[in-house]
Amino acid sequence: MGIEKTLSDEEKLTVIKALNNNMVLVRDSAGLERICQGKGIGFQKRSGDKIARSLVERSYIPENELDRRHFQQLFSEIPDEYWEIAEKVVDYGRERYKIKVSDRVILPLCDHMAGSVERYKKGTTLANPMLWDIKRVYADEFQIGKYALEILEERFGVKMKEDEAAFLAYHFVNAELGSLPNVSPDSMAKLIGNVLDIVQESFQVTLNDEDWNYQRFVTHLKFFAARIVQRDGYQDEADDELFEELSERYKPVRNCVDRIADYILINYHYDLSMDERLYLLIHIQRVTKRYVRKKKPAEHRETEGEE
């Protein structure tokens, strides 16, 4: 769904349906459906009424019927001020951190912020197990999330933990991945699926897709795959001693990482950096440790308290 902030000054818009006092579904002179936002724009409006362009502050264009129904539902449920906050946060990310995202990120951002404020007011908070990963790997997006929390605290008097900033950062990361050229769902699925196959074949196991460590691993692989397709690798800043120490401790995992690196090099002509190998080693150790312990309890008993 795109957001257009300009319409012809002379244009008259025909109301299809009032969504709330400040939002209406209209048809413009070209027959295109729009969701228009403006102070009092929907007050006592009925189908067929005309609206002057001067009342419209923002114009949203649904991409398809499903998109239209989805947005109508959320527009009617989410208070107007969240849309204003979301646009302010997106503008901040674009200007301060040069984040390249489409306006489609505004909808999930609004939905998430409204839900977060409601949860916190009820005393319900959620821990984000990937907080450390987000802060380190997606530092800019995390800072945008923190900026959003500052605005929400100022507007609603609700102070949220950093975990929520990391949750908000997800929306920007996902939007960035979705806007990358040459990153198709099919190519991503193929690469990620083959890496998962290598892991399962290496340990002769079937990974549990409901396990949190598995979900973390797949999330990591999404960004890992995007970097490979984009040929945009990490700069090598990994601790070589840490990598060697973990490689010695988890030799089967190191062998698995080597197999993945060979697969990537042969099929994508991309040589994994030490950073990428280290992250893979850590994630694969986490996702396979329960299986390895069952097969070789004596060898791995000393690591029982780790991670």
C-alpha positions in Angstrom: 0.0 0.0 0.0 1.5 3.3 -1.0 1.0 6.7 0.7 0.5 9.8 -1.5 0.5 13.1 0.2 -0.5 15.1 -2.8 -3.7 15.3 -4.9 -4.9 17.8 -7.4 -6.1 20.9 -5.6 -9.2 21.1 -7.7 -10.1 17.4 -7.4 -13.4 16.4 -5.7 -13.5 12.9 -4.1 -16.5 10.7 -3.8 -17.1 9.0 -0.5 -17.5 5.2 -0.6 -17.5 4.7 3.2 -16.5 6.6 6.3 -14.1 4.6 8.4 -14.1 7.0 11.3 -14.3 10.7 11.9 -10.8 11.3 10.4 -10.6 8.6 7.7 -12.8 7.8 4.6 -12.6 5.4 1.7 -13.1 7.4 -1.5 -13.0 7.2 -5.3 -11.1 9.8 -7.1 -11.8 11.3 -10.5 -9.8 8.6 -12.2 -11.9 5.9 -10.5 -9.0 4.9 -8.2 -9.9 3.9 -4.6 -8.1 5.7 -1.8 -8.2 5.9 1.9 -7.9 9.5 2.9 -7.0 10.9 6.2 -7.7 14.4 7.6 -9.1 16.1 10.6 -12.9 15.6 10.7 -12.9 14.4 7.1 -15.3 11.5 7.9 -17.7 13.2 10.3 -21.3 12.5 9.3 -20.2 11.5 5.7 -22.3 9.0 3.7 -21.7 7.1 0.5 -21.9 9.5 -2.5 -21.0 12.6 -0.6 -18.2 14.8 -2.0 -15.0 15.8 -0.2 -12.8 18.7 -1.0 -9.1 18.1 -1.6 -8.3 20.8 0.9 -9.5 18.5 3.7 -7.1 15.6 2.8 -3.9 15.4 4.7 -2.7 12.0 3.5 -3.9 9.6 0.8 -3.4 5.8 1.0 -3.8 3.6 -2.1 -4.6 -0.1 -1.5 -2.8 -2.5 -3.9 -5.6 -5.1 -4.0 -8.9 -6.1 -2.5 -7.3 -8.0 0.4 -5.1 -5.0 1.1 -8.1 -2.8 1.1 -10.1 -4.9 3.6 -7.1 -5.3 5.9 -6.4 -1.6 6.0 -10.0 -0.6 6.5 -10.2 -2.9 9.5 -7.1 -1.5 11.1 -7.9 2.1 10.3 -11.2 1.7 12.1 -9.5 0.0 15.1 -6.3 2.0 15.7 -6.5 5.5 17.1 -5.4 8.2 14.7 -2.5 9.4 16.7 -0.6 6.1 16.1 -0.6 6.8 12.4 0.9 10.2 13.1 3.5 8.6 15.4 4.4 5.9 12.9 5.0 8.4 10.1 7.2 10.4 12.4 9.2 7.3 13.3 9.6 6.3 9.6 10.7 9.8 8.6 13.2 9.8 11.5 14.7 6.5 10.3 14.9 7.7 6.7 16.5 11.0 7.6 18.8 10.0 10.5 19.8 6.5 9.5 19.1 6.5 5.7 16.8 3.5 6.1 15.3 2.5 2.8 11.8 1.3 3.4 8.5 1.7 1.7 5.5 3.3 3.3 4.0 -0.2 3.8 6.0 -0.5 7.0 3.6 2.1 8.6 0.7 -0.3 9.0 2.5 -3.0 11.0 4.3 -0.3 13.0 0.9 1.3 14.0 -0.6 -2.1 14.8 2.4 -3.1 17.0 2.7 0.2 18.8 -1.0 0.3 19.7 -0.8 -3.3 20.9 2.3 -2.6 22.9 0.8 0.4 24.7 -2.3 -1.6 25.6 -0.2 -4.5 26.9 2.0 -2.3 29.1 -1.0 -0.5 30.5 -2.3 -3.9 31.6 1.1 -4.8 33.1 2.0 -7.4 30.5 5.5 -7.2 29.1 7.3 -9.5 26.6 11.0 -10.5 26.8 12.8 -10.5 23.4 15.3 -13.4 23.4 17.0 -11.8 20.3 17.6 -8.4 22.0 21.3 -8.8 22.0 21.4 -9.9 18.4 19.3 -7.0 17.2 21.3 -4.4 19.2 24.6 -5.6 17.7 23.7 -6.6 14.2 20.9 -4.1 13.4 22.0 -1.2 15.5 20.4 1.5 13.4 17.0 -0.2 13.3 17.2 -0.7 17.1 17.9 3.0 17.6 14.8 3.8 15.5 12.8 1.5 17.8 14.1 3.3 20.9 13.1 6.6 19.3 9.5 5.2 18.9 9.5 4.2 22.6 10.5 7.8 23.6 7.5 9.2 21.6 5.1 6.6 23.1 6.3 7.4 26.6 5.8 11.1 26.0 2.3 10.6 24.5 0.9 7.9 26.7 3.1 7.9 29.9 4.1 4.3 29.3 7.8 3.5 29.8 8.8 0.3 27.8 11.8 -1.9 28.1 14.5 -2.1 25.3 13.0 -5.5 24.3 10.1 -3.6 22.8 12.5 -1.4 20.7 14.0 -4.7 19.3 10.5 -5.9 18.4 9.8 -2.6 16.6 13.2 -2.9 14.8 12.0 -6.2 13.3 9.5 -4.3 11.1 12.2 -2.1 9.6 14.6 -5.0 9.1 11.8 -7.1 7.4 10.8 -4.0 5.3 14.4 -3.5 4.2 14.8 -7.1 3.2 11.6 -7.0 1.2 12.8 -4.0 -0.8 16.2 -5.4 -1.8 16.6 -6.0 -5.5 17.4 -9.6 -6.6 16.2 -11.0 -3.3 13.3 -13.1 -4.4 11.3 -15.4 -2.0 12.2 -18.4 -4.1 16.0 -17.8 -4.1 15.9 -17.1 -0.3 13.8 -20.3 0.3 16.2 -22.4 -1.8 19.3 -21.2 0.0 17.9 -21.4 3.5 16.3 -24.8 2.8 19.6 -26.2 1.5 21.5 -24.9 4.6 18.9 -26.5 6.9 19.3 -29.8 4.9 23.1 -29.7 5.4 22.6 -29.2 9.2 20.1 -32.1 9.5 22.2 -34.4 7.3 25.3 -33.6 9.3 23.7 -34.6 12.6 21.2 -37.1 11.2 18.3 -35.4 12.9 15.0 -33.7 12.0 15.0 -30.2 13.6 11.9 -29.2 15.6 10.5 -26.1 13.9 8.6 -25.1 17.0 11.8 -24.9 19.0 12.8 -21.3 19.8 16.5 -21.9 18.9 15.3 -23.2 15.5 13.3 -20.1 14.9 16.2 -17.9 15.9 18.4 -19.9 13.5 16.0 -19.4 10.6 15.7 -15.7 11.3 19.5 -15.5 11.2 19.5 -17.4 7.9 17.1 -15.0 6.3 19.5 -12.1 6.7 22.5 -14.4 6.0 20.9 -15.4 2.7 20.1 -11.9 1.8 23.7 -10.8 2.3 24.9 -13.6 0.1 22.5 -12.8 -2.7 23.4 -9.1 -2.4 27.1 -10.0 -2.0 27.1 -7.7 1.0 29.1 -9.6 3.6 30.3 -8.7 7.1 33.7 -7.0 7.6 35.9 -9.5 9.3 35.9 -8.3 12.9 35.4 -11.7 14.6 37.5 -12.9 17.5 39.8 -15.5 15.9 40.6 -17.0 19.3 37.0 -17.4 20.2 36.2 -19.0 16.9 39.1 -21.5 17.3 38.1 -22.2 20.9 34.5 -22.9 20.0 35.6 -24.9 16.9 37.7 -27.2 19.1 34.9 -27.6 21.7 32.2 -28.3 19.1 34.1 -30.2 16.3 31.0 -31.7 14.7 29.5 -28.2 14.5 32.7 -26.8 12.9 32.6 -29.6 10.3 29.0 -28.7 9.6 29.9 -25.0 9.1 32.7 -26.0 6.8 30.2 -28.0 4.7 27.9 -24.9 4.5 30.8 -22.7 3.5 31.8 -25.1 0.7 28.2 -25.2 -0.5 28.0 -21.4 -0.6 31.4 -21.0 -2.3 30.5 -23.6 -5.0 27.0 -22.4 -5.7 27.2 -18.7 -5.0 30.9 -18.0 -5.5 30.8 -16.3 -2.1 33.5 -16.9 0.5 32.1 -16.7 4.1 33.9 -14.4 6.4 35.1 -15.4 9.9 32.2 -13.4 11.4 29.6 -15.3 9.3 31.3 -18.6 10.2 31.2 -17.7 13.9 27.5 -16.8 13.9 26.7 -20.0 12.0 28.7 -22.0 14.5 26.9 -20.5 17.5 23.4 -20.9 16.0 24.0 -24.4 14.9 25.4 -25.4 18.3 22.3 -24.1 19.9 19.9 -25.7 17.5 21.6 -29.1 17.6 22.8 -29.4 21.2 19.8 -31.4 22.5 20.3 -34.0 19.7 24.1 -34.2 20.2 23.8 -34.7 23.9 21.4 -37.6 23.4 23.8 -39.3 21.1 27.0 -38.5 23.0 26.2 -37.5 26.6 29.7 -38.2 28.0 31.4 -36.1 25.4 29.2 -33.1 25.9 28.3 -33.3 29.6 30.8 -30.5 30.4 28.7 -28.1 28.3 25.5 -28.9 30.0 25.2 -25.5 31.7 26.2 -23.4 28.7 24.1 -21.1 26.5 
